[in-house]
Amino acid sequence: MAVSETEASPASVQSVDRALTILEMLAREGEAGVTEIAGDLGVHKSTAFRLLSTLEAHRLVEQDGDRGRYRLGVGNLRLAGATTARLDLVTEARPVCRQLAADTGETVNITVRSETSALYLDQVAGSSALQSHNWVGQHIPLHATSNGKVLLSELSDKDLKAALRELPRFTDKTVTRRSELKDELEHVREAGYAVAVDELETGLTAAAAPIRNAHGDVIASMSISGPTFRLTEERLEDVVPMLVAAATEVSHRLGWGQRT
């Protein structure tokens, strides 16, 4: 069970701080023994060993079998790789997003799935946006947004169930039945994009298209959003092809497919 900020004890916060200090020490020194680590932390060797055991269980540190010294583990590569991948995504997508925002006048966003929500990584405001809200770093529901539907569209039934623990209603247009949402996701796969009109917020319309990695997996979504009175059905017919082309361009930049 997750511990809330108000429930976290000083001891647990101190343990996290010490664990991070160990990782920083190993990054600096290369390797160290329990005695050295305990001395650096100012704790008993048994405390240092418990911290190291926890880090080792998560593969964040590993022990040299012959000398018993610790060094950073391969788990850090996994975390660094995920961070690098997101940074690469934003770097490659930014100029494309700027061009799309300039061409459409609408706000362009990049999102990725973060377990049961969509996380905004980047945003470029279009010329039509007036004091556009900055969504970067914020989470939004998967089932009530075009970005979310794109991110859900190619999940297995098992992963889809895990990602959608509940389907809360936000407006009278929000899809709250799983069977109906599955039908929509099938349409998203076939059409290559998703649209959400007044589903998260009345008066807000958005369309999104998938961004794929070199293996063809959907790793992110690109969207345009604006007021429903401006992003009418006729207007969407004009801008959605531009959106899909932009998302495809980012996918190519990330190594997907072959340019023609």
Beta strands, then each sheet from edge to edge (+ up, - down):
strand 1: 61-63
strand 2: 70-72
strand 3: 107-114
strand 4: 117-124
strand 5: 139-141
strand 6: 194-197
strand 7: 204-212
strand 8: 218-227
sheet 1: 1+ 2-
sheet 2: 5+ 4- 3+ 8- 7+ 6-
end
